[in-house]
Structure formats: structure tokens, C-alpha cells
Amino acid sequence: PGATHELRIAAHMFDGTRWEAAQARTVLSAAGALFAQCGIAVAIDLHVLRAPRRFRYLYTPDSRELLKTLAPRKPALFLVEDTRNQPAFDAEAVGRANARSRPEMADTAWITFTTRDLPVVIAHEIAHVLADSGAHSRELGNLMNEDTDPGNTRLSPAQCEALRTRGEANALLTPRVVKP
């Protein structure tokens, strides 16, 4: 109620990894709830994929191939076993601004199984995608703080505006018709 925008995330996990559908639904729901402070209602479609082992990891050459084949609705979130990229990150967001050398990966976020504080990390990475920015905040308690701690869940009014404006401009958010 009261949301001005809707975010529909296509979430993908892989059969044969340590991710379980019930766990994924729980953390995705908690991550989605963090966007309510910005007037964004989140709907998540969870898909379980059967794919060769190499696609169960974030590795840019294989991930690009997966995305070309899968052609997912975006923004897309991938819950992967681990990463094979170097340097290795537990989670990675690929907005349009940092996808020039890998355009297939634009508007995606990748979360490894061993990532801690999953709801915060997922919301943090999706916020990077929506804002099309890799910027971090130094503000304590802010979701975009580089330290994705369970206490870092707030977004400022300016950050919310950036998420809504860029997300809508990039067709990642849909404005809701508010009924009087």
C-alpha cells in the first residue's frame, strides 16, 4: 500500500548448488521489503535452473553465455554457488554504466552462497543496479554503506529518488497508478 513504483525481479537459482528454494524465498522477501522505504513494492519470480556446472558460478565468460541463451527479464538476480572471477567478490552488481565490456550482463546482480547478511546484500546490489551506480555511502546505517551489515538498511530521500528516477528511466521500475 502506498507504493509509487513496482520492481519485478527475475531471480534465478541453480539445481545442484547449496541454495534451497525455501531459503531463497525467505531472503528475497526480506531484501524486497527494504525497498518499501522508497515507495517501491517488490515482486520476485524465482526460477530454478538446470544448467551445466560451469553456469552455477559467476565467471564473466560463462555468465555472458548463460545470459545470451537465457535472455532473462531484467533486472535479473542470480544466486550462484560461488565466483570464479578475479578479484573474487561475494556479490556483484552489473549496472549499465559498468557493463560496457559485457553488455549482456547489464541490469543483473550475482550473489554467492557464502555471502553473509543476505537480505542486506541482495537489496544493496539491486540498489546499485536500479541507480546504475557503484557509489557507496559512508553514512552509518545506510544500505549503500560499503559494509553490508544487518544494521545498514536505511536509504536517504535522495537515494530513493535516484533509485526511482534511474530505475524508471531504464525500464526496471514500473510506476504505479495511485488511486484516489
N, C-alpha and C positions, 0 to 999 in steps of 0.2 A: 504493500500500500504506500502511496506517495512517491513511488519511483518515477523519475522522469525519463529514464532510459532502460533498455534491456540489453544485457550481454548474454549471448548464447555461445557457450564454449563447447567445441567438439573435443572431448577428452578421449585419449586412446591409451590403452594398456595392452601388454602382450602376454598371451598364453605362454607358459613356460618360464616366467620370471617369478620373483618373490612377491610381486604385487598381487593382492587379492581384491576382488571386486568390492566386497563389503568395506574393506579398509579404504579403498579409493573413493567410494561414495561418501564416506564419513569425512575425510579430509577435504574433498572437493566442496562439499556442502559448507563446511566451516570456512573455507577460503572464500567462497562466494558471498557469505554473509558479511564479510569485511567491506564489501563494496556498497552496502546499504547506506553507509555514512555519506556517500556521494550521490545518493539518489539513483543508484544503479541496481536493478534487480537482475540476478544471475540465474540462468537455466543451464544445466550441464547435461549433455548427452554423452554417456560413457559407452565406448566401443571396446570390445576385447578382440584383438587381432591375433590371427595365427600367421606367423611370418618366420622366414628363416632366422636363425640365431643372430646373425650379424645386424639385423634391423632392431634388435632388442636393446641396443646400445646407442648412445649418442656418439656418432662419428660422422663428421660432416659429409664425406663422400657417400657413405651408405644412407645417411639420413636424407640427403638430397634425392637419391634414387627412390627411397621409400615415398617421399612426398610427391615426386613426379608420377609414381604409379598409383598412389592412394588418392591424390588430389582432394585432401580433406577440406571441409568447410572451415573457415578461419574466423576468429582466432582458434588455433588448434593447440592443444596441450598434450604432451606425450610423457607418460610415466614409464621410464625406461629402467633397465636393470642397473646400468652404470654408464660411464662415459669412457670413450677411448680417445677423445680429443686431448691435445696437449697445448696449453696447460689444461689440467683437469679441473672442472668446476662441478659442484654437486647439482647446480641448476643453471640454466642459461635461457635467456630471452633473446629472441631474434626479431627486432622491430624492422621496419622498412629502412631506417637510417643505417643500420649495421648489417644489411643484407645485400649490399651491392655486389659482393663476390659470390654470394649464394642466394640468389633471388627466390629460389623455391622454398627457402626456409623462412621467408618473411612472415610475420604475424604468427609465430609459433613460440612455445615455451617448452622446455625439456627439464624434467625433474628425475633425478636418480633415486633409487630405492633407499639409499643410506642417508638421504637428506634429513636433517633434524628440523623440528618445528615446521612440519609440512604445510599446515594451513597458511601460516605467515609467508613461507617461501613461495608457495603457489600464487597467493594474492600479489606478492611483491613482483614476481616475474610477469604475471599477467598485466600488472600496472605498467611495467616497462613497455610491454607490447602496446597497450592502449595509448599511452602517452607518446609512443615512438621515441623514447628517450632512455638513455642509460644513466641518467642523472640519479644521484643519491642525495639524501638529506642527512645533515648532522644533528638534527633535532631529536632529542630523546623521545622515545615512544612513537616515532614516526615509522610507518610501514616501509618507507623508502630509505630508511637508515641502512647503511651497508651491512650492519649486523642484524640479521633476521632473527631476532629474539622474540619469544612469545609475548613480551610486553610491548613490542613495536607494532602497533596495529592502527594508529591514527593517520589520517590524511588531512592536510590543511585544505581550506576552501580553494586556494589557488591550485593545489594539486588535483583536487576533484574537478575543477573547471578544465584543467588541461586534459584529464582523462576523458571527460565528456566531449570536449571540443575536438581533440585529435581522434578519439575513438569513433566519433560520428563522421568526421571528415574522411576517415579511412574505411568507412562502412563496416566497422567492427562492433559498433553500438547502434541500436535502433531507438529512435525517440519514441516515447510512449505518448499516446493521446490521453491527456488528463481530462477526465470528465468532471464537469462542474457539480 
